[in-house]
């Protein structure tokens, strides 16, 4: 079951502060995934529309990651998904049929219980507005 909350922010001071806060928080997604196997993240390349990230296999299976990544696809369908070992984690890349929700640029996934995952998406609507979506997905 998916629940979606959205917030649109006009870029400018508030959007700039939000981006600075995200960068200033410190550790990269890979570093966090090493320390917290219940967390993983990815970034969407603006040109290729490919989502790339890393996850800890002690926290998620490949099937779970595929399903969670598909939940941020506009169509709910992955066109491609690949993965390979990388520095103790698993690096993945994916593309979606129809692109990602909210013009996604950054996506974070974190288990909130053994059977639920919180997904946060930061993106842009292409008109100068930042978009933040929060989903709750059952594993």
C-alpha positions in Angstrom: 0.0 0.0 0.0 1.4 3.4 -1.0 0.6 6.7 0.7 1.9 9.9 -0.9 2.3 13.4 0.5 3.4 16.2 -1.7 4.8 19.7 -1.0 5.7 22.2 -3.7 8.1 24.9 -2.9 8.9 28.0 -5.1 12.6 28.0 -5.7 14.5 30.8 -4.2 15.5 31.4 -0.6 13.5 28.5 0.9 14.6 26.1 -1.9 18.2 27.2 -1.6 18.1 26.7 2.2 16.6 23.3 1.8 19.4 22.3 -0.6 22.1 23.6 1.6 20.6 21.7 4.6 20.6 18.5 2.6 24.2 18.9 1.6 25.3 20.1 5.0 23.9 17.0 6.8 27.2 15.3 6.2 27.6 11.7 5.1 26.9 10.4 1.7 24.2 7.8 1.0 26.8 5.1 0.7 28.4 5.9 4.1 25.0 5.9 5.7 24.1 2.5 4.1 27.3 1.0 5.5 26.3 2.1 9.0 22.6 1.7 8.7 21.5 -1.3 6.4 17.9 -0.1 6.6 18.8 3.0 4.6 19.7 3.5 0.9 19.5 6.4 -1.5 20.0 7.3 -5.2 20.3 10.2 -7.6 18.6 10.6 -10.9 20.9 11.8 -13.8 19.2 14.7 -15.5 20.3 13.7 -19.0 19.9 9.9 -18.9 17.0 9.8 -16.4 18.9 6.9 -14.8 18.6 6.4 -11.0 21.9 5.2 -9.5 22.6 4.4 -5.9 23.9 1.8 -3.4 22.2 -0.4 -0.9 23.4 -2.8 1.9 22.4 -6.4 1.1 22.1 -7.1 4.8 19.1 -4.7 4.9 17.4 -5.3 1.5 17.2 -8.0 -1.1 17.5 -7.3 -4.8 13.8 -8.0 -5.2 12.9 -5.5 -2.5 15.1 -2.8 -4.0 13.6 -3.4 -7.4 10.0 -3.1 -6.0 10.9 0.0 -4.0 12.6 1.8 -6.9 9.6 0.9 -9.1 7.3 2.6 -6.6 8.9 6.0 -7.6 8.3 5.4 -11.3 5.5 7.4 -12.8 4.2 4.2 -14.4 5.2 1.9 -11.5 7.3 -0.1 -14.1 11.1 -0.5 -14.4 12.5 -0.6 -17.9 15.9 -1.6 -16.7 17.6 -2.6 -13.4 21.2 -3.7 -13.0 23.5 -4.1 -10.0 27.1 -5.0 -9.0 29.1 -5.3 -5.8 30.8 -2.0 -4.8 33.0 -1.5 -1.7 30.9 -3.8 0.6 27.6 -2.5 -0.8 25.6 -3.2 -3.9 25.5 -0.5 -6.6 22.3 -0.3 -8.7 21.1 1.6 -11.7 17.6 1.7 -13.0 15.3 3.5 -15.5 11.6 3.8 -15.4 8.9 3.7 -18.1 7.6 7.3 -18.1 10.2 8.7 -15.8 10.2 9.3 -12.0 7.5 10.9 -9.8 8.0 14.6 -9.0 10.8 15.1 -11.5 13.0 13.2 -9.0 16.6 14.1 -8.6 17.3 12.6 -5.1 15.5 9.6 -3.5 16.0 8.2 0.0 14.6 4.9 1.3 14.5 3.8 4.9 12.7 1.0 6.8 10.4 2.4 9.4 9.5 -1.1 10.6 10.3 -4.7 9.4 7.5 -4.4 6.9 7.3 -0.7 5.9 9.7 1.7 4.1 9.5 5.5 4.0 10.6 7.0 0.7 11.4 10.7 0.3 11.8 12.2 -3.2 13.2 15.6 -3.9 12.7 16.9 -7.4 11.6 19.7 -9.6 8.5 20.4 -11.7 10.5 22.1 -14.4 8.9 25.5 -13.7 11.2 26.7 -10.9 9.4 24.8 -8.2 11.0 22.2 -5.9 8.8 19.2 -5.2 9.1 17.0 -2.1 7.1 13.7 -1.9 7.0 11.3 0.9 5.6 7.8 0.4 5.0 4.9 2.8 5.4 1.5 1.1 4.8 -2.0 2.5 7.6 -4.5 1.8 
